[in-house]
């Protein structure tokens, strides 16, 4: 039997730790030995999570800065360092939902959601990354979403969650040589995130989502996500620059790939009509690559050049 995974001596930040997934992550990390900074703008909720951890014999403190500002992100990381002496783990979880049809969405609602999810993750991760780089160790988890694939009424949320994938990939590449492993999750759980936003969907879209989730709903619990987050936060984590769908008793890798595609004869001089005639080859999924970087994609295309080796 393999040795149990522990986080003894580790210091973790969990944003949005007052409720839902964030609370579950904080409790699970503390249960494995980590000292946890429980961040949430809802002070009572942050205090309650920290108090529950302490009551169970763990170490935790509440922190109420907003991730939506650089000052808030720095304050959260400073609390971890000043209270516990270091920062080893960051779980970027804070979020909000403000749904609206694209043509009716206000600029403020679009910006506010990006400020929390995308900019918030940047604001917390950058100061933590600097300290991890100096220490030669770190674990970072970004929270994306299946909304990255797109869903009506969530242009702001989907944009933020897709943007986090690019942020995760770049931080992972830059941190690898410094002992920092960075990954992203797309969690599936029923939480109260919509209770403070405007989560309404158009009737047909809401019904479609409800029908799709109905077989999964009994297992869409926060406790079906937290164990995998503990793994990604642990020294045993062997993965870097990966995205995982997790929830409902299921974990799967999610990736951005490129098909082999179509090459124009001579690689030049083709017409719009030539492209139209070859779109089946362009979209053929039977052979594809999963580039690790922008340079990787160029190499993938080069490897398949007609007449190449």
C-alpha positions as CSV (number, residue, x, y, z in Angstrom):
1,X,0.0,0.0,0.0
2,X,1.4,3.4,-1.0
3,X,2.2,5.9,1.7
4,X,-0.6,8.4,2.4
5,X,-0.2,11.9,0.9
6,X,0.5,14.5,3.5
7,X,1.0,18.3,3.5
8,X,2.7,18.5,6.9
9,X,4.7,21.7,7.2
10,X,3.1,23.2,4.1
11,X,1.3,26.6,4.0
12,X,-1.6,27.0,1.6
13,X,-3.8,29.8,0.5
14,X,-7.4,29.1,-0.7
15,X,-9.3,32.0,-2.1
16,X,-13.1,31.9,-1.9
17,X,-12.7,29.6,1.1
18,X,-15.9,30.7,2.9
19,X,-18.3,28.4,1.1
20,X,-18.7,25.7,-1.4
21,X,-15.7,24.3,-3.2
22,X,-13.2,26.7,-1.5
23,X,-14.4,25.7,2.0
24,X,-14.1,22.0,1.0
25,X,-10.5,22.5,-0.3
26,X,-9.5,24.4,2.8
27,X,-10.8,21.7,5.1
28,X,-9.2,18.9,3.0
29,X,-5.8,20.6,2.9
30,X,-5.8,21.2,6.6
31,X,-6.9,17.6,7.2
32,X,-3.7,16.6,5.5
33,X,-1.5,18.8,7.6
34,X,-1.3,22.1,5.8
35,X,-1.7,25.5,7.6
36,X,-4.4,27.3,5.6
37,X,-5.1,31.0,4.9
38,X,-8.9,31.0,4.3
39,X,-9.5,34.0,2.1
40,X,-13.0,35.3,1.4
41,X,-14.5,38.8,1.1
42,X,-17.4,37.5,3.3
43,X,-15.6,37.8,6.6
44,X,-18.0,35.7,8.7
45,X,-17.7,32.8,6.2
46,X,-13.9,33.0,6.2
47,X,-13.9,33.0,10.0
48,X,-16.2,30.0,10.1
49,X,-14.0,27.9,7.8
50,X,-10.9,28.8,9.8
51,X,-12.7,28.1,13.1
52,X,-13.8,24.7,11.9
53,X,-10.2,23.8,10.9
54,X,-8.9,24.9,14.3
55,X,-11.6,23.0,16.1
56,X,-10.6,19.9,14.3
57,X,-7.0,20.3,15.4
58,X,-5.6,22.1,12.4
59,X,-4.0,25.4,11.7
60,X,-5.9,28.2,9.9
61,X,-6.6,31.9,9.8
62,X,-9.2,34.0,8.1
63,X,-8.3,36.7,5.5
64,X,-10.8,39.0,3.9
65,X,-8.9,41.0,1.2
66,X,-10.4,41.2,-2.3
67,X,-8.5,39.2,-5.0
68,X,-9.8,41.8,-7.5
69,X,-7.0,44.2,-6.7
70,X,-3.2,43.9,-6.8
71,X,-3.1,45.2,-3.2
72,X,-5.6,42.5,-2.1
73,X,-3.5,39.7,-3.7
74,X,-0.4,40.9,-2.1
75,X,-2.1,41.2,1.3
76,X,-3.3,37.6,1.1
77,X,0.2,36.3,0.4
78,X,1.7,38.5,3.0
79,X,-0.7,37.1,5.6
80,X,0.5,33.6,4.8
81,X,4.2,34.5,5.1
82,X,3.8,36.6,8.2
83,X,1.5,34.1,10.0
84,X,3.1,30.8,9.0
85,X,6.5,31.7,7.6
86,X,6.1,30.6,3.9
87,X,3.8,30.0,1.0
88,X,3.8,26.6,-0.6
89,X,0.4,26.2,-2.2
90,X,-2.1,28.5,-3.9
91,X,-5.6,27.4,-4.8
92,X,-7.2,30.1,-6.9
93,X,-10.9,29.5,-6.3
94,X,-12.6,32.8,-5.7
95,X,-15.4,33.6,-8.2
96,X,-18.7,35.0,-9.1
97,X,-21.4,34.7,-11.8
98,X,-23.2,37.5,-13.5
99,X,-25.1,35.9,-16.4
100,X,-26.7,37.9,-19.2
101,X,-27.3,37.5,-22.9
102,X,-24.3,38.7,-24.8
103,X,-26.1,41.6,-26.4
104,X,-27.5,42.7,-23.1
105,X,-24.4,42.2,-20.9
106,X,-23.1,45.4,-19.3
107,X,-19.4,46.4,-19.5
108,X,-19.4,46.4,-15.7
109,X,-20.7,42.9,-15.4
110,X,-18.2,41.7,-18.0
111,X,-15.3,43.5,-16.2
112,X,-16.3,42.5,-12.7
113,X,-16.3,38.8,-13.5
114,X,-12.9,39.0,-15.1
115,X,-11.6,41.0,-12.2
116,X,-12.5,38.2,-9.8
117,X,-11.6,35.1,-11.8
118,X,-8.9,36.1,-14.1
119,X,-7.2,39.2,-12.7
120,X,-7.9,37.8,-9.2
121,X,-5.9,34.7,-9.9
122,X,-3.1,36.9,-11.3
123,X,-3.1,39.2,-8.3
124,X,-2.7,36.4,-5.9
125,X,-0.4,34.1,-7.9
126,X,2.2,36.6,-8.9
127,X,3.4,37.6,-5.4
128,X,3.1,33.9,-4.3
129,X,5.1,32.8,-7.4
130,X,7.9,35.2,-6.6
131,X,8.3,33.7,-3.1
132,X,8.0,30.1,-4.4
133,X,10.6,30.8,-7.1
134,X,13.0,32.0,-4.4
135,X,12.3,29.0,-2.3
136,X,12.6,26.5,-5.2
137,X,9.2,24.9,-4.6
138,X,5.5,25.6,-5.1
139,X,2.1,24.2,-6.1
140,X,-0.4,26.3,-7.9
141,X,-4.0,25.4,-8.9
142,X,-6.1,27.5,-11.2
143,X,-9.9,27.0,-11.4
144,X,-11.2,27.0,-14.9
145,X,-14.5,25.6,-16.0
146,X,-16.3,23.7,-18.7
147,X,-17.8,27.2,-19.5
148,X,-14.5,27.6,-21.4
149,X,-16.2,25.5,-24.1
150,X,-18.9,28.1,-24.2
151,X,-22.4,28.4,-22.8
152,X,-25.2,30.9,-23.6
153,X,-25.4,33.8,-21.1
154,X,-21.9,33.4,-19.8
155,X,-19.7,35.4,-22.1
156,X,-17.9,37.0,-19.2
157,X,-17.5,33.8,-17.2
158,X,-16.5,31.7,-20.2
159,X,-13.9,34.4,-21.2
160,X,-12.4,34.5,-17.7
161,X,-12.3,30.7,-17.4
162,X,-10.7,30.2,-20.8
163,X,-8.2,33.0,-20.1
164,X,-7.1,31.1,-17.0
165,X,-6.0,28.2,-19.1
166,X,-3.5,30.5,-20.9
167,X,-2.3,31.9,-17.6
168,X,-1.9,28.4,-16.2
169,X,0.1,27.2,-19.1
170,X,2.5,30.1,-19.0
171,X,3.0,30.1,-15.3
172,X,3.6,26.3,-15.5
173,X,6.3,26.7,-18.2
174,X,8.1,29.5,-16.3
175,X,7.9,27.8,-12.9
176,X,9.0,24.3,-13.9
177,X,12.7,25.0,-13.6
178,X,12.1,26.4,-10.1
179,X,10.3,23.4,-8.6
180,X,6.9,24.9,-9.1
181,X,4.1,22.8,-10.6
182,X,1.0,24.5,-11.9
183,X,-2.2,22.9,-13.1
184,X,-5.8,23.8,-13.7
185,X,-9.1,22.1,-12.9
186,X,-12.6,22.3,-14.3
187,X,-14.7,21.3,-11.3
188,X,-18.2,19.9,-11.4
189,X,-20.1,20.5,-8.2
190,X,-23.4,22.0,-7.0
191,X,-22.4,25.1,-5.0
192,X,-24.0,28.4,-4.0
193,X,-21.9,30.5,-6.4
194,X,-25.0,31.7,-8.2
195,X,-26.8,32.8,-5.1
196,X,-24.9,36.1,-5.0
197,X,-24.9,36.7,-8.7
198,X,-27.4,36.7,-11.5
199,X,-27.4,33.0,-12.6
200,X,-30.6,32.9,-14.6
201,X,-30.4,31.3,-18.0
202,X,-32.7,31.5,-21.0
203,X,-35.4,28.9,-20.4
204,X,-34.3,26.6,-23.2
205,X,-30.6,26.8,-22.1
206,X,-31.5,26.2,-18.5
207,X,-33.5,23.2,-19.4
208,X,-30.8,21.8,-21.6
209,X,-28.2,22.2,-18.8
210,X,-30.6,20.6,-16.2
211,X,-31.2,17.6,-18.5
212,X,-27.5,17.2,-19.1
213,X,-26.7,17.3,-15.4
214,X,-29.6,15.2,-14.1
215,X,-27.7,11.8,-14.2
216,X,-24.7,13.5,-12.5
217,X,-26.4,15.6,-9.9
218,X,-26.5,13.0,-7.0
219,X,-22.7,12.9,-7.1
220,X,-22.0,16.6,-7.9
221,X,-20.7,17.3,-4.4
222,X,-17.7,19.4,-3.3
223,X,-16.2,16.4,-1.6
224,X,-16.0,14.7,-5.0
225,X,-13.5,17.4,-6.1
226,X,-11.4,18.2,-3.0
227,X,-9.3,15.0,-3.0
228,X,-7.9,15.7,-6.4
229,X,-7.0,19.3,-5.4
230,X,-5.2,17.9,-2.4
231,X,-3.1,15.8,-4.8
232,X,-2.3,18.7,-7.1
233,X,-1.3,20.7,-4.0
234,X,1.0,17.9,-2.7
235,X,4.7,17.3,-3.1
236,X,3.8,14.0,-4.8
237,X,2.1,15.8,-7.7
238,X,4.0,14.7,-10.8
239,X,2.1,16.8,-13.3
240,X,2.7,20.3,-14.6
241,X,0.7,22.3,-17.2
242,X,-2.2,20.0,-17.2
243,X,-6.0,20.7,-17.2
244,X,-8.3,18.2,-15.5
245,X,-12.1,17.9,-15.4
246,X,-13.0,16.6,-12.0
247,X,-16.2,15.9,-10.2
248,X,-19.0,13.3,-9.9
249,X,-16.5,10.5,-9.1
250,X,-14.7,11.2,-12.4
251,X,-11.3,12.7,-13.4
252,X,-10.3,13.3,-17.0
253,X,-7.6,15.3,-18.8
254,X,-8.8,18.2,-20.9
255,X,-6.5,19.6,-23.6
256,X,-6.1,22.0,-26.5
257,X,-5.0,20.2,-29.6
258,X,-4.3,20.9,-33.3
259,X,-5.3,18.7,-36.2
260,X,-2.7,17.7,-38.8
261,X,-4.8,19.8,-41.2
262,X,-4.3,20.5,-44.9
263,X,-1.2,21.8,-46.6
264,X,-1.6,23.8,-49.8
265,X,0.4,22.5,-52.8
266,X,3.8,24.3,-52.6
267,X,2.5,25.9,-49.4
268,X,1.6,29.1,-51.4
269,X,-0.7,30.3,-54.1
270,X,-3.9,28.7,-52.9
271,X,-7.4,30.3,-53.2
272,X,-10.3,30.7,-50.9
273,X,-12.0,28.0,-53.0
274,X,-9.1,25.6,-52.4
275,X,-9.6,26.1,-48.6
276,X,-13.3,25.4,-48.9
277,X,-12.6,22.2,-50.9
278,X,-10.3,20.9,-48.2
279,X,-12.1,21.8,-45.0
280,X,-12.8,18.1,-44.3
281,X,-9.0,17.6,-44.0
282,X,-8.6,20.8,-42.0
283,X,-11.2,19.5,-39.4
284,X,-10.3,15.8,-39.5
285,X,-9.6,14.7,-35.9
286,X,-8.1,11.3,-36.7
287,X,-4.6,12.7,-36.2
288,X,-3.8,15.6,-33.9
289,X,-1.1,17.0,-31.6
290,X,-1.2,18.5,-28.2
291,X,1.4,21.3,-28.3
292,X,3.2,22.1,-25.1
293,X,4.2,25.7,-26.2
294,X,3.7,28.0,-29.2
295,X,7.1,26.7,-30.5
296,X,5.7,23.1,-30.2
297,X,2.9,23.9,-32.5
298,X,5.3,25.3,-35.1
299,X,7.4,22.1,-34.8
300,X,4.2,20.0,-35.2
301,X,3.3,21.7,-38.4
302,X,6.9,21.4,-39.7
303,X,7.1,17.7,-38.9
304,X,4.1,17.1,-41.3
305,X,5.3,19.2,-44.2
306,X,4.7,17.4,-47.5
307,X,7.9,15.8,-48.5
308,X,9.4,16.3,-45.1
309,X,11.2,13.6,-43.1
